[in-house]
Amino acid sequence: MRDQVQALTQSLGFDFFMYGRRLPVPSEQGGGLYLLGTYPGAWLSRYAEQRFDLVDPIVRDGPSRSHPILWSEALFKTEAERNFYEEARSYGVAVGVEAPCVPGLASLGVARGEGGEPGADGMWAMPWLFTTAGFMHSALESILAPTDREPPVLSRRERQCLELAARGLRDLQIADALRIADRTVLLHLGNAKRKLGAQNRAQMIARAILVGLIRP
């Protein structure tokens, strides 16, 4: 999975990816993170050594965030944040995009060294990033807590809406493609999300792929 996500990361114009998930640990240890990705090893060691998770605004503000962050120099406001950013740049991590898998719990980021602002690349890459973020989170969940439960049964319309959502289509585009009302699309996707036990659109798509209901 690591190699596949790295190949996708590079196809989107970025150099590295990192999946991060908060872990439940005793509070006196100050929290914990599970990390999987391709950020430079030296930078990850430095990050852990200096406890940059206490300074990094992406990690620090994660619990209150449900939207993606396009990050570059402008994101880092305080002196401590700017010093952190300068160190990141020195290790080849300068611009990127962070998308939540499950708000407050897990996220997926892609980054690169110098080479312009992430805005344009980040916006067109967002559907792929959200889907990949959800896929990684669900895949790791299935590894850590395997289950023998049968996949849920979806109606024909629920499956059709889900397949089009997996291609990156928005609700109005799905409605046009299927010639149904956009409210009907919301209903079908809501039913599919509930049946799959997903918390958001990306996780719904990822779980549907994992259990074989749709193809990636």
C-alpha positions in Angstrom: 0.0 0.0 0.0 2.9 2.4 0.8 4.3 2.0 -2.7 0.9 2.5 -4.3 0.2 5.7 -2.4 3.7 7.0 -3.1 3.2 6.4 -6.8 -0.1 8.4 -6.7 1.5 11.1 -4.7 4.2 11.6 -7.4 1.6 11.5 -10.1 -0.1 14.5 -8.4 3.1 16.5 -8.5 4.2 15.9 -4.9 7.3 14.2 -3.5 6.2 12.7 -0.2 3.0 11.5 1.7 2.3 11.0 5.3 -0.7 9.3 7.0 -1.0 10.2 10.6 -3.4 8.8 13.2 -3.9 9.8 16.8 -3.4 6.9 19.3 -5.0 6.6 22.7 -2.2 6.6 25.3 -2.0 7.7 29.0 -2.5 11.5 29.2 0.8 12.0 31.1 2.6 10.9 27.9 1.0 13.8 26.0 -0.8 11.9 23.3 0.7 9.9 20.5 0.7 9.5 16.7 0.9 6.5 14.3 2.7 7.6 11.2 3.0 5.8 7.8 4.6 7.5 4.8 7.6 8.6 2.8 8.6 11.9 4.4 12.4 12.0 4.8 13.5 9.8 7.8 15.9 12.5 9.1 13.0 15.0 9.3 10.7 12.5 11.1 13.4 11.9 13.6 13.9 15.6 14.1 10.2 16.2 14.4 9.8 13.6 17.1 13.0 14.7 19.0 11.9 18.3 19.1 8.2 17.5 19.8 7.1 19.6 16.8 3.7 18.1 17.1 3.1 20.8 19.8 4.0 23.5 17.4 2.8 22.2 14.0 -0.5 24.0 13.4 -1.8 21.1 11.3 -1.4 18.6 14.1 -2.3 21.0 16.9 -5.5 22.2 15.3 -6.5 18.8 13.9 -9.4 18.0 16.4 -11.3 21.1 15.3 -10.7 20.7 11.6 -12.9 18.9 9.0 -11.6 20.7 5.9 -8.4 20.3 3.9 -5.5 22.7 4.5 -3.3 24.1 1.7 -0.1 24.8 3.5 2.9 26.9 2.7 4.8 29.7 4.4 1.7 31.8 5.0 0.2 29.2 7.3 2.8 29.6 10.0 2.1 32.8 12.0 4.0 32.7 15.3 7.8 32.8 15.7 7.8 29.2 16.9 5.7 28.1 13.9 8.0 30.0 11.5 11.1 28.4 13.0 9.4 25.0 12.6 8.6 25.8 9.0 12.1 26.8 8.2 13.4 23.5 9.6 10.9 21.6 7.5 12.1 23.4 4.4 15.7 22.5 5.2 14.6 18.9 5.0 12.8 19.3 1.7 9.3 19.8 3.0 8.0 23.2 1.9 4.5 23.1 0.4 1.7 20.6 0.6 -1.9 19.7 1.2 -3.4 18.0 4.3 -6.8 16.2 4.1 -8.7 14.7 7.0 -9.6 11.0 6.9 -11.6 11.2 10.1 -11.7 14.8 11.6 -9.7 14.9 14.8 -8.4 11.4 14.4 -6.5 10.8 11.2 -5.3 12.7 8.1 -3.3 12.3 5.0 -0.8 14.9 3.8 1.3 15.3 0.6 4.2 17.6 0.3 7.1 18.7 -1.9 10.1 20.9 -1.7 10.3 24.3 -3.3 8.3 24.8 -6.4 5.4 27.2 -6.2 2.2 27.4 -4.1 0.1 24.2 -3.5 -3.2 25.9 -4.3 -3.7 25.0 -7.9 -2.3 21.5 -7.6 -4.1 20.9 -4.3 -7.5 21.9 -5.6 -7.5 19.5 -8.7 -5.9 16.7 -6.6 -8.4 17.0 -3.8 -10.9 14.3 -4.9 -8.0 11.8 -5.2 -6.5 12.9 -1.9 -9.7 12.5 0.0 -10.4 9.1 -1.5 -6.9 7.9 -0.8 -7.0 9.3 2.7 -10.2 7.3 3.4 -8.9 4.2 1.7 -5.7 4.2 3.8 -7.6 4.8 7.0 -10.1 1.9 6.3 -7.3 -0.4 5.1 -5.3 0.1 8.3 -8.5 -0.3 10.4 -9.2 -3.6 8.7 -5.6 -4.8 9.4 -5.7 -3.8 13.0 -9.2 -5.0 13.6 -10.1 -7.7 10.9 -13.7 -8.6 10.6 -15.6 -11.5 9.1 -18.8 -9.6 8.6 -20.4 -9.8 5.2 -20.4 -6.6 3.1 -23.7 -4.6 3.3 -26.3 -4.9 0.6 -26.7 -1.8 -1.5 -29.5 -0.9 -3.8 -28.8 -0.4 -7.5 -29.1 3.3 -7.2 -26.9 3.4 -4.0 -24.2 1.5 -5.9 -24.5 3.8 -9.0 -24.2 7.0 -6.9 -21.3 5.5 -5.0 -19.4 4.5 -8.1 -19.8 8.0 -9.6 -18.8 9.6 -6.3 -15.6 7.4 -6.3 -14.8 9.0 -9.7 -14.8 12.4 -8.1 -18.2 13.6 -9.3 -20.1 16.0 -7.0 -23.7 15.5 -6.1 -25.2 17.7 -8.8 -23.0 16.0 -11.4 -24.2 12.6 -10.2 -27.8 13.8 -10.4 -27.3 14.9 -14.0 -25.6 11.7 -15.0 -28.3 9.5 -13.5 -31.1 12.0 -14.4 -32.4 12.1 -10.8 -32.8 14.9 -8.3 -29.8 16.0 -6.3 -31.8 15.4 -3.1 -32.2 11.8 -4.2 -28.5 11.5 -4.7 -28.0 12.8 -1.1 -30.5 10.2 0.1 -28.8 7.3 -1.7 -25.3 8.3 -0.6 -26.5 8.8 3.0 -28.0 5.3 3.0 -24.7 3.9 1.6 -22.6 5.7 4.2 -24.8 4.4 7.0 -24.7 0.8 5.7 -20.9 1.0 5.4 -20.5 2.5 8.9 -18.5 5.4 7.4 -18.1 8.9 9.0 -17.6 10.8 5.7 -17.7 10.6 2.0 -14.0 9.5 1.5 -14.3 6.7 4.1 -17.5 5.5 2.6 -15.9 5.2 -0.8 -12.8 3.6 0.7 -14.8 1.0 2.6 -16.9 0.2 -0.5 -13.7 -0.5 -2.4 -12.2 -2.6 0.4 -15.2 -4.9 0.6 -15.5 -5.2 -3.2 -18.8 -3.3 -3.7 -17.2 -1.0 -6.2 -13.9 -0.9 -8.2 -11.3 1.9 -7.7 
